[in-house]
């Protein structure tokens, strides 16, 4: 029995370590995208999306990330003084060459005219391992108003 447990521990450890490394790598990819939004310069995030990626936002089909960057989020970020996240949580599940991530957060946007928008958001993303790199192949985000304060 001891020999069986030792063999199981030795064989199981690399798999667990690899999964943990993959989870960490996926979280790092998501962090690059989040940081680009917070810097209000999403162009560096092109590197973490596949060329044929699909972006869905609040019921809309935005096309590839390159299209979303050029026609939606890029110009939008130019109108912001601030874009920040709080209460950020991420859950990642890796299954072979695919990873499934759910991010929850509250985001705050301060517009150039000082209007403030705060909403609760959620994003789900599918990533694929291409060689040694994880890339986002699909992401969907949506938001809703925060509960009114009494």
Secondary structure, 3 states (H helix, E strand, C coil): CHHHHHHHHHHHHHHHHHHHHHHHHHHHHHHHHHHHHHHCCHHHHHHHEEEEEEEEECCEEEECHHHHHHHHHHHHHCCEEEEEEEEEEEEEEEECCEEEEEEEEEEEEEECCCCEEEEEEEEEEEEEEECCEEEEEEEEEEEEECCCCC
